């Protein structure tokens, strides 16, 4: 029989899966006659330049699905597919969901909001290193220490049959001690809820604290990931402007005094980097108490403070237990570690634990055990000290390069905390246009406007954590081409 063109790309995943997809689509679209004899696995492997096992695996899957049938001693044949079975070729790319999908109101809202998530412009075929990327830590994590702890914890948990446990109590104890010492958080281990990343922590808080149609204050500009979790619970997002002292409580009272929750980043506001002073914090706590509302304090990168000790958390000065504190290990350790934690009022801890089981449970016990060892043996603090030094140097070199190369085009101000700076555009430039031109130079820029609900000054975000000083300097030189 004559086969349709089958294009296999060795860089695009398992060859057996690609072959299976191609043959399945051809069978379902009627390109093969029912009963037609397929080539032997040896002949087809030779014609495609793949191993015989690759073809055998594809044939085996198609036989299991009833699209091919093997006859002992005769070969493999195209099976008859009843016409009333509603199946068709595999769809690999989908257009926007249509009304026929019958999405919930929340599902549509989540999809609409997710399409607005800030994404850097990516150009195909770009091979240069991409400076100014956001969020990823430097590739300086002590992997050898982590591997050693991983082996030790594996042995420990398998001997004690602890791999199946949902919570690893020593980690909660280590987190509570760490937060009390470094962040001024007041809590006991039973108040710590370990979750699989910050996004799960936000969704967990939304599920416990919000009813549909509740209003939620969010910072403007602010973190879009939080918005989707709140919208997914049917809440109404209320953008509240950020000034030099963080979220404006006065503006929040004017726009939605009855809001049920406020999501804030008071120690290092994302993305502007402002710090909320004590008077503003006290005002926010007073509003929450009077409105019977909650505050979700997200502390995403405050451990990277370059001048003095990290600032105390809002949770630590809350006399009425209205604050949920959310922290993460993803930025301080490595991005692939999807582990975060919530600190909640003691009386709500059982509710949060029950809700966590519904939305996926905690991270695996093995990962929790390794993180606990990493904390208690002092590796975490040593790692943070090293990263603070590296990030401080990278930020300083980035500012120097901008001042040398981009005077009159871009202004950056030093920041005592964090992994990025805001570059304020001059001369009426539009950030989205600049980012589009920067992508052609191999740079990864995000416009500040993509984090805003309302218009504001034009700027771009310059991440400095992921690449080294030489790459940052080269990036600034390339950025000049996008600004002139």
Buried (B, 14 or more C-beta within 10 A) or exposed (E): EEBEEBEBEEEEEEBBBBBBBBBBBBBBEEBBEEEEEBBBBEEBBEEBEBEBEBBBBBBBBBBEBEBBBBEEEEEBBBBEBEEEEEEEEEEEEEEEEEEEEEBEEBBBBBBEBBEEEBEBBEEEEBEEBBBBBBBBBBEEBBEEBBEEBBEEBBEEBEEEEBEEBBBBEBBBBBBBBBBBEBBBBBBEBBBBBBBBBBBBBBBBBBBBBBEEEBBBBBBBBBBBBBBBBBBBBBBBBBBBBBEEBBBBBBBBBEBBEEBBBBBBBBBBBBBBBBBBEEEBBBBBBEBBBEBEBBBBBBBBBBBBBBEEEBBBBBBBBBEEBBBBBBBBBBBBBBEEBBBBBBBBBEEBBEBBBEBBEEEEBBBBBBBBBBBBBBBBEEBBBEBBEBBBEBBBBBBBBBBBBBEEBBEEBBBBEEBBBBBBBBBBBBEEBEBBEBBBBBBEBBBBBBBBBBBBBEEBEBBBBBBBBBBBBEBBBBBBBBBBEBBE
